Amino acid sequence: MTENRKEPHPFYEETLETKPIFQGRMISLQVDTVRLPDGGTATREIVRHPGAVAVLALVEGKSKMLVVEQYRKPLERVQVEIPAGKLEPGEDPLEAAARELEEETGYRAEGLTHLQSFSTSPGFAEEIVHLYYADELVQGEIHLDEEEFLTCEAITLEQAWQYVREGRICDAKTLLAVYAWQLQAATGSLPLRG
């Protein structure tokens, strides 16, 4: 019987040693020693993160997008973003997206459609964000997590682009959502992952 082994990519870096540096509530940091394709060695600083979800949620006949405004300490400023949150270990991204949407906006989705999953900073972090779309929403009550302070509003596409120009929207997940919404407005369809 022949084993079906896939040869590693020519650029593959074999991990020789992993040194844990920090274990936090949301992330951990490790330094890996790797063997390079040419036989040399190098170190790689890696942030481990369980992943996250985000929701492009449209209301009022798809004329407005739900966003939250909150302070982001790493940037030392208030940001406008689509509803999002961290995955719990083993949590299904679809269930997490529904939970985060309701917690941060008070809206429940009748259905969520997966648009795309993407890495945020593949040069040093393993975090993957799963982006979902919803346009059939039922309004309820906001249930924020402890230590979470934000406001929710519904903005038009024109307002979203204004926020981008002002730098109030600058994170990848929200920029991707605004571009997807723009494409939907122009063509009538979303850029679904194939």
GROMACS elastic network, one bead per residue, 0.5 to 0.9 nm:
[ bonds ]
;  ai    aj funct       b0    kb
    2     5     6  0.89052   500
    6     9     6  0.89510   500
    7    10     6  0.86592   500
    8    11     6  0.80990   500
    8    12     6  0.61906   500
    9    12     6  0.52061   500
    9    13     6  0.89890   500
   10    13     6  0.88107   500
   10    37     6  0.66182   500
   11    36     6  0.76211   500
   11    37     6  0.55869   500
   12    35     6  0.86474   500
   12    36     6  0.74247   500
   12    37     6  0.65159   500
   13    34     6  0.57499   500
   13    35     6  0.54852   500
   13    36     6  0.52842   500
   13    37     6  0.64896   500
   14    33     6  0.85347   500
   14    34     6  0.53363   500
   14    35     6  0.51829   500
   14    36     6  0.72218   500
   14    37     6  0.86404   500
   15    18     6  0.73295   500
   15    32     6  0.64610   500
   15    33     6  0.60038   500
   15    35     6  0.65413   500
   16    32     6  0.72877   500
   16    33     6  0.54586   500
   16    34     6  0.52765   500
   16    35     6  0.67217   500
   16    41     6  0.88644   500
   17    31     6  0.82518   500
   17    32     6  0.55788   500
   17    33     6  0.50806   500
   17    34     6  0.71311   500
   18    30     6  0.66207   500
   18    31     6  0.58357   500
   18    33     6  0.64480   500
   18    34     6  0.89362   500
   19    29     6  0.88349   500
   19    30     6  0.54916   500
   19    31     6  0.51574   500
   19    32     6  0.62111   500
   19    33     6  0.83117   500
   20    23     6  0.77932   500
   20    28     6  0.79205   500
   20    29     6  0.63577   500
   20    31     6  0.65448   500
   20    32     6  0.86515   500
   21    28     6  0.75727   500
   21    29     6  0.54090   500
   21    30     6  0.50969   500
   21    31     6  0.70423   500
   22    27     6  0.82001   500
   22    28     6  0.53342   500
   22    29     6  0.50380   500
   22    30     6  0.69651   500
   23    26     6  0.83107   500
   23    27     6  0.65011   500
   23    29     6  0.66187   500
   23    30     6  0.88850   500
   24    27     6  0.52693   500
   24    28     6  0.56364   500
   24    29     6  0.85256   500
   25    28     6  0.80940   500
   26    48     6  0.86769   500
   26    49     6  0.65872   500
   26    50     6  0.77211   500
   26    86     6  0.82091   500
   27    47     6  0.65601   500
   27    48     6  0.55352   500
   27    50     6  0.77021   500
   28    46     6  0.82679   500
   28    47     6  0.57270   500
   28    48     6  0.50787   500
   28    49     6  0.69007   500
   29    45     6  0.71432   500
   29    46     6  0.57119   500
   29    48     6  0.61621   500
   30    44     6  0.82309   500
   30    45     6  0.59295   500
   30    46     6  0.53477   500
   30    47     6  0.66226   500
   30    48     6  0.78287   500
   31    43     6  0.64583   500
   31    44     6  0.55338   500
   31    46     6  0.61272   500
   31    47     6  0.89234   500
   32    42     6  0.82723   500
   32    43     6  0.54593   500
   32    44     6  0.51055   500
   32    45     6  0.64835   500
   32    46     6  0.74276   500
   33    41     6  0.67874   500
   33    42     6  0.57111   500
   33    44     6  0.64477   500
   34    40     6  0.83952   500
   34    41     6  0.54740   500
   34    42     6  0.54806   500
   34    43     6  0.60669   500
   34    44     6  0.73457   500
   35    38     6  0.80693   500
   35    39     6  0.59405   500
   35    40     6  0.57615   500
   35    42     6  0.66913   500
   35    43     6  0.89216   500
   36    39     6  0.52529   500
   36    40     6  0.51840   500
   36    41     6  0.54964   500
   36    42     6  0.69562   500
   37    40     6  0.73723   500
   38    41     6  0.87380   500
   44   124     6  0.76103   500
   45   124     6  0.61912   500
   45   125     6  0.85335   500
   46   123     6  0.83115   500
   46   125     6  0.55739   500
   46   126     6  0.75393   500
   47   124     6  0.60394   500
   47   126     6  0.64939   500
   47   127     6  0.81039   500
   48    51     6  0.89186   500
   48   124     6  0.88815   500
   48   125     6  0.61249   500
   48   126     6  0.56828   500
   48   127     6  0.69528   500
   49    52     6  0.85677   500
   49    86     6  0.87622   500
   49   125     6  0.72784   500
   49   126     6  0.62051   500
   49   127     6  0.51385   500
   49   128     6  0.82321   500
   50    86     6  0.71351   500
   50    87     6  0.59507   500
   50    88     6  0.69701   500
   50    89     6  0.65615   500
   50    90     6  0.87791   500
   50   126     6  0.81980   500
   50   127     6  0.64566   500
   50   128     6  0.78869   500
   51    85     6  0.87359   500
   51    86     6  0.60046   500
   51    87     6  0.55198   500
   51    88     6  0.83539   500
   51    93     6  0.88443   500
   51   119     6  0.89652   500
   51   126     6  0.78794   500
   51   129     6  0.57638   500
   51   130     6  0.79570   500
   52    84     6  0.71179   500
   52    85     6  0.54858   500
   52    88     6  0.86485   500
   52    93     6  0.76345   500
   52    96     6  0.83086   500
   52    97     6  0.85833   500
   52   127     6  0.73365   500
   52   128     6  0.63743   500
   52   130     6  0.63133   500
   52   131     6  0.87415   500
   53    83     6  0.84657   500
   53    84     6  0.54206   500
   53    85     6  0.55711   500
   53    86     6  0.64264   500
   53    87     6  0.68435   500
   53    93     6  0.63208   500
   53    94     6  0.80909   500
   53    96     6  0.66789   500
   53    97     6  0.54595   500
   53   100     6  0.79282   500
   53   117     6  0.88209   500
   53   128     6  0.83901   500
   53   129     6  0.52536   500
   53   131     6  0.58948   500
   53   132     6  0.76007   500
   54    82     6  0.66051   500
   54    83     6  0.56727   500
   54    85     6  0.66413   500
   54    96     6  0.89315   500
   54    97     6  0.61828   500
   54   100     6  0.78727   500
   54   101     6  0.80483   500
   54   129     6  0.69920   500
   54   130     6  0.62466   500
   54   132     6  0.61823   500
   54   133     6  0.86540   500
   54   173     6  0.70815   500
   54   174     6  0.84452   500
   55    66     6  0.88163   500
   55    82     6  0.62412   500
   55    83     6  0.56491   500
   55    84     6  0.63947   500
   55    97     6  0.64759   500
   55    98     6  0.83532   500
   55   100     6  0.83569   500
   55   101     6  0.67568   500
   55   112     6  0.84185   500
   55   130     6  0.85116   500
   55   131     6  0.57445   500
   55   133     6  0.56067   500
   55   134     6  0.71205   500
   55   173     6  0.89023   500
   55   174     6  0.89813   500
   55   177     6  0.81337   500
   56    65     6  0.69833   500
   56    66     6  0.73915   500
   56    67     6  0.86350   500
   56    82     6  0.63506   500
   56    83     6  0.75958   500
   56   131     6  0.73336   500
   56   132     6  0.60905   500
   56   134     6  0.63343   500
   56   135     6  0.84024   500
   56   174     6  0.80672   500
   56   177     6  0.57831   500
   56   178     6  0.82308   500
   56   180     6  0.86891   500
   56   181     6  0.80639   500
   57    62     6  0.85318   500
   57    64     6  0.84021   500
   57    65     6  0.56367   500
   57    66     6  0.55967   500
   57    67     6  0.83209   500
   57    82     6  0.78698   500
   57    83     6  0.81802   500
   57   101     6  0.81940   500
   57   109     6  0.84374   500
   57   132     6  0.82368   500
   57   133     6  0.58716   500
   57   135     6  0.57709   500
   57   136     6  0.85138   500
   57   137     6  0.80553   500
   58    61     6  0.74943   500
   58    63     6  0.69091   500
   58    64     6  0.55111   500
   58    66     6  0.62989   500
   58   133     6  0.80493   500
   58   134     6  0.63476   500
   58   136     6  0.78561   500
   58   137     6  0.80914   500
   58   154     6  0.82857   500
   58   181     6  0.87971   500
   59    62     6  0.50542   500
   59    63     6  0.64042   500
   59    64     6  0.53200   500
   59    65     6  0.61920   500
   59    66     6  0.72667   500
   59   134     6  0.87630   500
   59   135     6  0.60850   500
   59   136     6  0.75349   500
   59   137     6  0.70653   500
   59   154     6  0.75462   500
   60    63     6  0.55396   500
   60    64     6  0.60912   500
   60    65     6  0.87114   500
   60   135     6  0.88302   500
   60   154     6  0.89228   500
   61    64     6  0.76731   500
   61   135     6  0.79410   500
   62    65     6  0.73468   500
   62   135     6  0.65675   500
   62   181     6  0.89964   500
   62   185     6  0.87697   500
   63   155     6  0.81706   500
   63   156     6  0.60236   500
   63   157     6  0.73766   500
   64   154     6  0.54443   500
   64   157     6  0.67591   500
   65    82     6  0.81268   500
   65   153     6  0.81417   500
   65   154     6  0.51798   500
   65   155     6  0.52924   500
   65   156     6  0.63777   500
   65   157     6  0.74897   500
   65   160     6  0.83572   500
   65   178     6  0.87915   500
   65   181     6  0.86513   500
   66    81     6  0.87392   500
   66    82     6  0.64856   500
   66    83     6  0.74022   500
   66   105     6  0.74300   500
   66   152     6  0.69217   500
   66   153     6  0.57746   500
   66   155     6  0.65470   500
   67    80     6  0.63717   500
   67    81     6  0.53756   500
   67    83     6  0.61039   500
   67   105     6  0.80368   500
   67   151     6  0.83740   500
   67   152     6  0.57023   500
   67   153     6  0.55864   500
   67   154     6  0.61811   500
   67   155     6  0.72750   500
   67   174     6  0.88233   500
   68    79     6  0.81528   500
   68    80     6  0.56395   500
   68    81     6  0.54453   500
   68    82     6  0.60644   500
   68    83     6  0.62292   500
   68   104     6  0.74010   500
   68   105     6  0.76198   500
   68   150     6  0.62449   500
   68   151     6  0.54340   500
   68   153     6  0.63618   500
   68   154     6  0.87125   500
   69    78     6  0.66230   500
   69    79     6  0.55570   500
   69    81     6  0.64038   500
   69    82     6  0.87399   500
   69   149     6  0.87274   500
   69   150     6  0.54418   500
   69   151     6  0.53510   500
   69   152     6  0.64603   500
   69   153     6  0.81427   500
   70    77     6  0.83882   500
   70    78     6  0.52803   500
   70    79     6  0.56092   500
   70    80     6  0.67288   500
   70    81     6  0.80963   500
   70   148     6  0.84598   500
   70   149     6  0.64535   500
   70   151     6  0.69465   500
   71    75     6  0.84607   500
   71    76     6  0.72776   500
   71    77     6  0.55781   500
   71    79     6  0.61406   500
   71    80     6  0.89351   500
   71   149     6  0.78939   500
   71   150     6  0.77435   500
   72    75     6  0.56211   500
   72    76     6  0.59106   500
   72    77     6  0.56923   500
   72    78     6  0.58881   500
   72    79     6  0.66102   500
   73    77     6  0.67261   500
   73    78     6  0.84804   500
   74    77     6  0.82089   500
   75    78     6  0.81952   500
   75    79     6  0.87996   500
   77   168     6  0.89627   500
   78   168     6  0.73789   500
   79   167     6  0.83059   500
   79   168     6  0.52539   500
   79   169     6  0.61637   500
   79   170     6  0.77202   500
   79   171     6  0.84361   500
   80   163     6  0.77724   500
   80   168     6  0.56136   500
   80   169     6  0.52211   500
   80   170     6  0.81251   500
   80   171     6  0.86987   500
   80   174     6  0.82433   500
   81    84     6  0.79843   500
   81   168     6  0.85091   500
   81   169     6  0.63634   500
   81   170     6  0.82926   500
   81   171     6  0.72878   500
   81   173     6  0.78772   500
   81   174     6  0.54980   500
   81   175     6  0.86965   500
   82   173     6  0.75029   500
   82   174     6  0.55499   500
   82   177     6  0.77971   500
   83    97     6  0.85460   500
   83   100     6  0.66169   500
   83   101     6  0.57197   500
   83   102     6  0.89346   500
   83   103     6  0.89140   500
   83   104     6  0.63159   500
   83   105     6  0.73131   500
   83   152     6  0.88268   500
   83   174     6  0.89106   500
   84    96     6  0.89941   500
   84    97     6  0.71936   500
   84   100     6  0.59085   500
   84   101     6  0.70608   500
   84   104     6  0.80566   500
   84   131     6  0.88768   500
   84   173     6  0.88500   500
   85    96     6  0.77517   500
   85    97     6  0.76954   500
   85    99     6  0.89432   500
   85   100     6  0.59498   500
   85   101     6  0.88053   500
   86    96     6  0.80487   500
   86   100     6  0.86800   500
   86   129     6  0.87775   500
   87    90     6  0.78772   500
   87    91     6  0.60593   500
   87    92     6  0.78979   500
   87    93     6  0.68805   500
   87    96     6  0.63934   500
   87    97     6  0.88212   500
   88    91     6  0.52645   500
   88    92     6  0.85735   500
   88    96     6  0.80709   500
   91    94     6  0.86461   500
   91    95     6  0.73373   500
   91    96     6  0.67528   500
   92    95     6  0.54019   500
   92    96     6  0.62331   500
   92    97     6  0.87269   500
   93    97     6  0.60249   500
   93    98     6  0.86454   500
   93   130     6  0.67854   500
   94    97     6  0.51647   500
   94    98     6  0.64200   500
   94    99     6  0.86976   500
   94   112     6  0.73334   500
   94   113     6  0.86309   500
   94   114     6  0.79647   500
   94   130     6  0.84569   500
   94   132     6  0.79304   500
   95    98     6  0.52145   500
   95    99     6  0.61900   500
   95   100     6  0.86781   500
   96   100     6  0.60319   500
   96   101     6  0.84666   500
   97   100     6  0.52200   500
   97   101     6  0.60550   500
   97   102     6  0.86080   500
   97   112     6  0.81246   500
   97   130     6  0.83160   500
   97   131     6  0.82792   500
   97   132     6  0.71638   500
   98   101     6  0.52733   500
   98   102     6  0.63214   500
   98   103     6  0.86372   500
   98   107     6  0.89975   500
   98   108     6  0.68884   500
   98   109     6  0.66446   500
   98   111     6  0.86643   500
   98   112     6  0.75722   500
   99   102     6  0.53531   500
   99   103     6  0.60582   500
   99   104     6  0.86064   500
   99   108     6  0.83168   500
  100   103     6  0.50412   500
  100   104     6  0.59638   500
  100   105     6  0.81694   500
  101   104     6  0.55582   500
  101   105     6  0.57750   500
  101   106     6  0.70375   500
  101   107     6  0.63563   500
  101   108     6  0.68560   500
  101   109     6  0.78722   500
  102   105     6  0.54311   500
  102   108     6  0.53173   500
  102   109     6  0.80395   500
  102   139     6  0.86774   500
  102   140     6  0.76652   500
  102   141     6  0.75469   500
  102   142     6  0.64778   500
  102   143     6  0.72903   500
  103   106     6  0.58359   500
  103   107     6  0.80059   500
  103   141     6  0.78305   500
  103   142     6  0.51960   500
  103   144     6  0.53477   500
  103   145     6  0.75125   500
  104   107     6  0.82261   500
  104   141     6  0.89212   500
  104   142     6  0.56665   500
  104   143     6  0.64988   500
  104   144     6  0.58560   500
  104   145     6  0.85124   500
  104   150     6  0.78667   500
  104   151     6  0.82319   500
  104   152     6  0.72601   500
  105   108     6  0.85632   500
  105   139     6  0.83712   500
  105   140     6  0.82642   500
  105   141     6  0.74170   500
  105   142     6  0.54286   500
  105   143     6  0.81400   500
  105   144     6  0.88222   500
  105   151     6  0.83120   500
  105   152     6  0.58680   500
  105   153     6  0.81975   500
  106   138     6  0.84634   500
  106   139     6  0.59177   500
  106   143     6  0.69743   500
  106   152     6  0.89320   500
  107   137     6  0.59510   500
  107   138     6  0.54036   500
  107   140     6  0.53737   500
  107   141     6  0.71639   500
  107   142     6  0.77448   500
  108   111     6  0.87440   500
  108   136     6  0.84832   500
  108   137     6  0.54793   500
  108   138     6  0.51480   500
  108   139     6  0.63956   500
  108   140     6  0.70140   500
  109   112     6  0.65128   500
  109   134     6  0.62011   500
  109   135     6  0.74445   500
  109   136     6  0.59032   500
  109   138     6  0.64638   500
  109   139     6  0.89581   500
  110   134     6  0.77514   500
  110   135     6  0.82069   500
  110   136     6  0.54606   500
  110   137     6  0.59033   500
  110   138     6  0.74096   500
  111   133     6  0.84802   500
  111   134     6  0.63321   500
  111   135     6  0.80996   500
  111   136     6  0.69092   500
  111   137     6  0.82787   500
  112   132     6  0.60450   500
  112   133     6  0.55358   500
  112   134     6  0.50561   500
  112   135     6  0.82783   500
  112   136     6  0.87657   500
  113   131     6  0.86162   500
  113   132     6  0.53349   500
  113   133     6  0.50222   500
  113   134     6  0.65492   500
  113   192     6  0.85985   500
  114   117     6  0.81459   500
  114   130     6  0.73979   500
  114   131     6  0.61669   500
  114   133     6  0.63788   500
  114   192     6  0.73521   500
  114   193     6  0.77169   500
  115   130     6  0.77974   500
  115   131     6  0.55673   500
  115   132     6  0.52832   500
  115   133     6  0.65212   500
  115   180     6  0.89214   500
  115   190     6  0.78332   500
  115   191     6  0.68204   500
  115   193     6  0.57387   500
  116   129     6  0.82530   500
  116   130     6  0.60572   500
  116   131     6  0.53189   500
  116   132     6  0.72475   500
  116   191     6  0.84694   500
  116   192     6  0.68948   500
  116   193     6  0.56152   500
  117   128     6  0.64500   500
  117   129     6  0.54765   500
  117   131     6  0.59711   500
  117   132     6  0.88977   500
  117   193     6  0.84825   500
  118   127     6  0.84084   500
  118   128     6  0.53948   500
  118   129     6  0.54429   500
  118   130     6  0.67069   500
  118   131     6  0.81429   500
  118   173     6  0.88734   500
  119   122     6  0.59500   500
  119   125     6  0.81297   500
  119   126     6  0.69447   500
  119   127     6  0.57862   500
  119   129     6  0.63144   500
  120   125     6  0.74136   500
  120   126     6  0.78970   500
  120   127     6  0.61420   500
  120   128     6  0.64113   500
  120   129     6  0.71355   500
  120   172     6  0.74472   500
  120   173     6  0.85949   500
  121   124     6  0.60961   500
  121   125     6  0.54173   500
  121   126     6  0.73468   500
  121   127     6  0.73557   500
  121   128     6  0.89088   500
  122   125     6  0.53437   500
  122   126     6  0.61881   500
  122   127     6  0.78542   500
  123   126     6  0.85505   500
  125   128     6  0.88630   500
  129   173     6  0.77321   500
  131   173     6  0.74157   500
  131   176     6  0.89195   500
  131   177     6  0.80849   500
  133   177     6  0.87422   500
  134   137     6  0.71411   500
  144   147     6  0.82834   500
  144   148     6  0.60130   500
  144   149     6  0.74692   500
  144   150     6  0.83103   500
  145   148     6  0.53528   500
  145   149     6  0.84392   500
  146   149     6  0.84721   500
  155   158     6  0.80471   500
  155   159     6  0.58414   500
  155   160     6  0.64977   500
  156   159     6  0.50881   500
  156   160     6  0.62432   500
  156   161     6  0.87995   500
  157   161     6  0.63592   500
  157   162     6  0.86253   500
  157   178     6  0.74727   500
  157   181     6  0.77158   500
  157   182     6  0.73097   500
  158   161     6  0.52596   500
  158   162     6  0.62464   500
  158   163     6  0.87032   500
  159   163     6  0.61382   500
  159   164     6  0.85909   500
  160   163     6  0.50797   500
  160   164     6  0.62835   500
  160   165     6  0.87599   500
  160   169     6  0.76375   500
  160   178     6  0.69669   500
  161   165     6  0.62257   500
  161   166     6  0.85965   500
  161   169     6  0.84501   500
  161   178     6  0.77772   500
  162   165     6  0.50615   500
  162   166     6  0.61798   500
  162   167     6  0.85905   500
  162   168     6  0.85752   500
  162   169     6  0.88115   500
  163   166     6  0.50001   500
  163   167     6  0.60616   500
  163   169     6  0.54025   500
  163   170     6  0.85393   500
  164   167     6  0.50882   500
  164   168     6  0.59623   500
  164   170     6  0.63160   500
  164   175     6  0.78003   500
  165   168     6  0.77107   500
  165   169     6  0.79864   500
  166   169     6  0.75720   500
  167   170     6  0.56990   500
  169   172     6  0.88996   500
  169   174     6  0.68445   500
  169   175     6  0.70281   500
  170   173     6  0.87854   500
  170   174     6  0.72731   500
  170   175     6  0.65639   500
  171   174     6  0.56892   500
  171   175     6  0.61831   500
  171   176     6  0.86363   500
  172   175     6  0.51140   500
  172   176     6  0.59705   500
  172   177     6  0.84850   500
  173   176     6  0.51760   500
  173   177     6  0.61855   500
  173   178     6  0.87494   500
  174   178     6  0.61507   500
  174   179     6  0.86185   500
  175   178     6  0.51172   500
  175   179     6  0.62657   500
  175   180     6  0.86014   500
  176   179     6  0.51825   500
  176   180     6  0.61368   500
  176   181     6  0.86078   500
  177   180     6  0.50236   500
  177   181     6  0.60885   500
  177   182     6  0.85271   500
  178   181     6  0.50614   500
  178   182     6  0.61002   500
  178   183     6  0.86064   500
  179   183     6  0.61666   500
  179   184     6  0.85900   500
  180   183     6  0.50695   500
  180   184     6  0.61720   500
  180   185     6  0.86137   500
  180   189     6  0.89667   500
  180   190     6  0.62464   500
  180   191     6  0.64711   500
  181   185     6  0.60966   500
  181   186     6  0.85756   500
  181   190     6  0.74445   500
  182   185     6  0.50863   500
  182   186     6  0.61851   500
  182   187     6  0.85861   500
  183   186     6  0.50841   500
  183   187     6  0.58825   500
  183   188     6  0.74494   500
  183   189     6  0.70741   500
  183   190     6  0.66024   500
  183   191     6  0.76160   500
  184   187     6  0.52792   500
  184   190     6  0.50940   500
  184   191     6  0.79086   500
  185   188     6  0.57049   500
  185   189     6  0.77661   500
  185   190     6  0.88960   500
  186   189     6  0.82114   500
  187   190     6  0.80946   500
  189   192     6  0.85111   500
  191   194     6  0.88416   500
